Amino acid sequence: MHLRSAAKNLRKSLKRREWNRNKRSVAKTHGKRVLAAVATGDVAKAKGELAIAMKKIDKAAKARAIHPNAASRRKSALSRAVATLEKKGAAPARS
């Protein structure tokens, strides 16, 4: 490095990169938990995990760790999965 400011900017960017990677990872993990609950057919657990996942995804988007449109897309996909599970669970109860 030729300048002290360049060295400092490198340190800052590495810290930010690690922070953003953590935010993205947490959001992905909670999304996977929702999908796992949907796969097992547990509606109550899926709904609970969905609420947590929405919050984590929103936080990642607010911090720009992920693009806001990507956050919306992920939230929509998770919501649809849980809604589909609810419909499947509700249908046999009426019969």
N, C-alpha and C positions, 0 to 999 in steps of 0.2 A: 504494500500500500504506500502511496506517495503522500497522502494527506491523513491527518488525524481524523478529520471529519469523515473520510471514506471508511476508515476502520470502524468508527462509531456507527455509521450507517449500516455497515455489514452486521455488526452486533445486533442492532435494532431489528434488522430484517430477519435475522435468524430467530430472535425471540418471538417476533410476530408470526413467523412461519410455524413455529412450534405451537403457539397459542391457537392459531387458526386450525392446524391439524387436529388439535385436541377437540375443538368445538365441532369440527366435521365428524370426527370419530364418535363423539358422544351422540350426535344426532343420528348417525347411521346405526349405532348400537340399539338405540331405543326404537328405531324403525324396524329393525330385525326382530326385536322382542314382540312388537305388535303382530308382525307376520307369523311368528312362531305361535302366538296365542290363537291366531286365526286358523293356522294349520291344525292345531289340536281341537278346535271347535269350541273353545272356552270364551263365550261372549262377554261375560263379566270381566275376565282378565284382559281381553282384547280392548274393551272400552277404557279400562283403567290405564293400560299401557299407551293407548292412543292419546289420551289427555297429556301424559308425560311427554310422549314423542312430539306432539304439536308444540309444546312449550320449548323443548330443546331445539327443534328445527327453527322456530321463530327467533330464538336467541342467536342461533348461528347466522341467520339471515340478517338480523339487525346489526350484528357485528361484521357483516360482509364476508364471513368465512365461507358462506355459500351464496350464490346469486338469489335474490328474492324470488325470481320466477322459478328457479329450481326448487326452492323451498315450497312454493305453492304447489308445484307439480307433485312433490313427495307427499305433502299433506293430503292432497286430493286422492292419490293412489291408496294411501293408508285408510282414509275415510271410506273409500269405495269398498275396500276389502272387508272392513268391519261391518259396513252396511249390508253387504252381500251375505256375510255370516249371520247377521241378525235375521235377514229374510229367510234364510234356510232354517234357522232355529225356530222361527215363528210359524212357518208353514205346517209342520207336523202337529203342532199343538192345536190347530184349528180343526184338523181332520177328525 
